Amino acid sequence: MENKQDSWEYLLQGEKIKSKHKNAITITKANGINYIDNEGNSYLDMKSGLFNVSLGHCNTELADAAYKQTVSLDFVPNIEGFNNATTVKLAKTLVELAVEEGLTSTASVYFTNGGSEAVELAYAMALKYFELKGMKSKKKIIALHNSYHGATFIPASLNTYNNSYGWQRIQKSRHEMFMHADVPHENYIEQAVMRIGESVGAAAARLLEEMIVKEGPENIAMFIVEPIQGNGCVVLPHDDYFPLVREICNKYKILFVADEIMTFAKTGAWFAMSHCQTDGFPDMITIAKSLGAGVAPIAALLISSDIKATCFDNISHPWMPDITTAGNPVCCAVALKVIEIIQREKYLTKSVSMGHTFMEILRRTLQGLPIIKEIRGKGLLAGIDFNTNIAKEVEKKLLHEEKVIVKGNSSEHTITLCMPFVATEEDMNRTAQALHKVLSSFKHAFA
Ligand SMILES: Cc1ncc(COP(=O)(O)O)c(C=O)c1O
């Protein structure tokens, strides 16, 4: 691997990095919040891998958990009449965590290897549910503008940025199967559509209802939403939005799917949806990323008791997709250890104060830079919205000049940061100072 060109020859993902940044960086080691490259440079990983390495890199407890499981029971299919204690234990634990946080309708779990697969499965589950309920025309999906739901066919069809795959690729235009509702945030909703005296959350919910009525509720299967848009730059919805949306989904018999792939265990709670405190919802939840902490490829779809009863109970041959490695015991052992560590170290509570500290540091350090439109965050997640499309430049300069890693988003005017639980105040200060230096170097920073 000495010659970087060699790595580009064989690894296609490396090719993508090369064309974007010219110099692909070969990482040889990682520890805590740091990466080390093959030239000995150290990088501050304020993206936590890809928003998944929440415990910090190279946690030896996770290595032990994976090792112990591998040498006692490495693999057994979770289909065809088999299961195993580790996978069952993780499923039970996840349901209990959801119920404890007030998401009381959560009943059971279906594991997948990654987030995109879990979103695909949510849609497949919705189709099955309505078929069994005798509502076969319900097929369309509504997502929000500015959202990201994954890279395989159904999620890619829902994304509003980087649409090189999905329905739009085949049809050359967005298919009416996939619709997009307004984002419940003042920076993203068009002011012209708001009524006098109406809150942003209420306006976004009203517009969603109008869309449903226009399309015909009999055609709509599910509404999928990130409780906090992650790739879209930590867009926090207004408090009144989700309770109104739950009512709308109930009224029109539409399944409410919370995509918590990004937010799981990052916002001071296991589930960001629990901050809404509306008993019983959602109908389905997808989780991934922090669940496997970057070590185990694991994701899950959590379904409600109503969906479980309809699709699985008293059905002699319930529909079940067979995914070979989904829910394999080694990944589940790692995920159980992740949950144990987060509980033992009280990381969820700690992440609330970490988030407040980081917001305070960012706002104080970056104040007076008019290039910044808004700084937002919750728990481990932070987002900066710029007045111009400099996100990719900022990402590159931070990486190459300051050795700080953040994510420049597809929207091009926002960056998203995600610190691991092990980040210190010093790491936060270093990030804010690096950002200040990079942003000040833009000619129009003070314009
Ligand atoms: C909200 C959300 N949904 C789905 C996905 C897709 O997950 P994966 O990359 O594991 O397929 C992501 C990944 O960033 C995500 O942030």
The ligand as a Gaussian input file, in Angstrom:
#p B3LYP/6-31G(d) Opt

LIG

0 1
 C      -30.897000       8.946000       8.181000
 C      -30.176000       7.899000       7.397000
 N      -30.872000       6.897000       6.835000
 C      -30.277000       5.919000       6.145000
 C      -28.911000       5.914000       5.964000
 C      -28.253000       4.802000       5.173000
 O      -27.557000       3.961000       6.042000
 P      -26.357000       3.037000       5.498000
 O      -25.301000       3.968000       4.991000
 O      -25.945000       2.243000       6.689000
 O      -26.921000       2.183000       4.429000
 C      -28.147000       6.943000       6.509000
 C      -26.690000       6.995000       6.303000
 O      -26.046000       8.014000       6.443000
 C      -28.789000       7.963000       7.252000
 O      -28.109000       8.978000       7.805000

